[in-house]
């Protein structure tokens, strides 16, 4: 089947096996042109393997990979018009910064002078012009990171692959680089495929996210979709913080489900496709969609006792031991302190769910 | 209080420094007795007069150097003329050692690269296999080589048997035989340092080069070789230096025509026919030559580190 010329990458039924171990279990996904696409998952989920298969460093055991409609899975890496920013940067230690950035251009047949001129422009783009004559070892981690980025962008690849490029940077620098990467992606109009295990990073930067676990695609969607409507337990648990309750489903109607807890307490929440009456599933509710009160105020109010208040700067996290269920986290933003109450540890209180906050999950 | 503690600390540091000075004594003694002493002795002997049955007469003389470089001597009535015999031998030694080094590099580098890219647990096995032949005495190995290479030897028998050639190739008593002998004698000295360098090489650099459109060959030339250069230089020095002064391979495989400086020196100290001051002088010239080459390569390396690496 011919590929779609307008899709940057089309992965079709890609399988990767190492001996008996299957690293990727038949993954199919399409990455659009000019998209900031993130492969997100815990270590060992296969996200880096998939990226390396697109770059050409790993063979594809089964399946196809198309780049703007052309099959590339059998091409060696140096014939694929994609470039990679490596996790450890992999800058050539014996070359100057300028020569590092010019390398790819030279290999694509540009003259040395031309390659250097363009490399100089790339260094300007990442604000490192004054370091052009230095060696990589003379630069800080953040600067090396930007050189690696300039080097990968210089040959104007059709797709830029980024393999956890920010993981070695400290928090503040990482935040700054997240924004810089996002801007670069918009400016250059190149499709970025970004691999990370940091869900916050993924939510901040991506147009779309593919959440992976154990070699399988768990969910693909925009950051909002992934966060607000996780499809299953894994996604809900991996992305952000969440509270989980075991419930039995009594009725499902118009995307809403009526269920009850082990002790019989009834609840109404959003359902997902594939869950029917009688199912024993989990309900998830984000901590910021909960609030506390000394009397029940909503239909979905759960009795509990405050265990601890934890101050985390912008919010306060309150741990509440539920009378019928596990410990819940309730997050109260400091800016919301006028409307929402904080209770001392030991207080008997009610945890109330905002309307539509609860969501059933597939296991 | 603080000052007292500080001065106490520095006193301890001084004691430690003194002790360290004394502890270094054994290594200085070894260097003095086994390196500096013999070299000084050789230097002195090269400026003495020869005794006809070997040994020296303690009388200063430049005769040994005169004999090495000049035909009509510096001290005759007529103007001196250059003696080419020994300079030719010297030149041949450099050439032969260089060819052997190149051969070791061409064979040794891929071998080392191969070993360094095997799974980590089998690498020591490969290194071990490389060193096994070297448990056998060098003399026996060189004689065996002669046996293998001679006109009626297994190599020629094999080549004639397969029909590749009609009559045996004469390898023994050629320059090439000497080069082969030297190459085989010192191959591990090339393989081991190159292996160590390639093993330390960060292979993600090769991936980065491939990612930036470099072919395998270009990657090797532009990325791998510069990174492992120190190991290659070390290997070349370790093969070149002993090859220069070697006498077993030239004697056994090269015959009289392919005499090298090592054999010349060896002869001066053998039996009654020798000339100790001349042998010492030739050794000093060899030593000077090797030192110049080493210094040159060290300087090149330093320059490369400053500008390019």
Interface residues (C-beta under 8 A of the other chain):
Chain A: X55 X56 X57 X76 X77 X78 X79 X82 X83 X84 X86 X88 X90 X91 X92 X93 X94 X95 X103 X104 X107 X108 X151 X152 X155
Chain B: X202 X204 X205 X207 X208 X209 X210 X211 X212 X213 X214 X215 X218 X222 X223 X226 X227 X308 X309
